[in-house]
Amino acid sequence: MLLMDVPEGEYVVFEHGPFDYEQENDSVAAKVRNAMDGFDFAGTGYEIDPSPGRVMYFYHDEKRFFKYVKPVRRT
C-alpha cells in the first residue's frame, strides 16, 4: 500500500456499479476497458494528462463498483 498526497486536478471516471464477482468480474472489466478504449475525447475540450505526478487510480469493490479514475487536462 502506498500513502501519498494527490495533486489537485481534473479527472475522467469510468465506473460500473455493483456486480457478482464470481459470475461477472471478467465481463465487467471488459466493459469498462472497452469504454475507456472507445471514449472519444474529441469535442470535450480534454485529453488524458500524462504529466509526471499525475496518477491513474483503480478501485475494485464488487459490492459497490469497478472504477478507473484517469487524470485529464484541458486541450
C-alpha positions as MATLAB code, in Angstrom:
seq = 'MLLMDVPEGEYVVFEHGPFDYEQENDSVAAKVRNAMDGFDFAGTGYEIDPSPGRVMYFYHDEKRFFKYVKPVRRT';
ca = [
       0.000    0.000    0.000;
       1.233    3.470   -0.849;
       0.170    6.589    1.013;
       0.778    9.820   -0.896;
      -0.529   13.300   -1.482;
      -2.507   13.561   -4.703;
      -2.190   16.817   -6.624;
      -5.479   18.605   -7.199;
      -6.724   18.240  -10.739;
      -9.495   17.152  -13.053;
     -10.297   13.513  -13.783;
     -12.494   11.374  -16.005;
     -14.150    8.432  -14.243;
     -15.158    5.148  -15.864;
     -17.370    3.203  -13.481;
     -19.602    0.140  -13.322;
     -21.971   -0.388  -10.395;
     -22.253   -3.421   -8.086;
     -21.852   -6.878   -9.620;
     -21.428  -10.559   -8.775;
     -17.666  -11.086   -8.621;
     -17.669  -14.805   -9.393;
     -20.081  -14.522  -12.321;
     -19.385  -11.099  -13.795;
     -15.891   -9.856  -12.921;
     -14.332  -10.613  -16.316;
     -17.241   -9.173  -18.296;
     -17.401   -6.029  -16.132;
     -13.643   -5.492  -16.561;
     -14.029   -5.918  -20.337;
     -16.939   -3.458  -20.473;
     -15.020   -0.795  -18.560;
     -11.871   -1.402  -20.637;
     -13.902   -1.083  -23.858;
     -15.497    2.128  -22.588;
     -12.061    3.597  -21.841;
     -10.550    2.442  -25.140;
     -13.518    3.699  -27.143;
     -14.010    7.011  -25.356;
     -13.800    9.888  -27.839;
     -12.287   12.973  -26.258;
     -12.923   14.998  -29.443;
     -15.199   17.892  -28.617;
     -14.855   17.520  -24.845;
     -12.009   20.007  -24.509;
      -9.972   17.444  -22.538;
      -7.274   14.845  -23.069;
      -5.525   12.314  -20.815;
      -2.843   14.067  -18.745;
       0.400   12.041  -18.761;
       2.344   14.684  -16.785;
       4.744   13.439  -14.115;
       2.992   13.179  -10.765;
      -0.473   12.608  -12.264;
      -1.685    9.158  -11.263;
      -4.416    6.868  -12.570;
      -6.468    5.106   -9.880;
      -8.271    1.767   -9.964;
     -10.894    0.859   -7.358;
     -12.381   -2.612   -7.180;
     -15.147   -3.374   -4.696;
     -17.723   -5.610   -6.352;
     -20.344   -4.728   -3.750;
     -20.035   -1.041   -4.690;
     -18.228   -0.510   -8.032;
     -15.441   -1.219  -10.514;
     -13.833    2.131  -11.253;
     -10.927    3.727  -13.122;
     -10.090    7.369  -12.425;
      -7.787    8.971  -15.006;
      -6.239   12.446  -14.884;
      -7.185   14.825  -17.691;
      -6.169   18.296  -18.820;
      -7.824   20.905  -20.982;
      -6.725   20.932  -24.600;
];
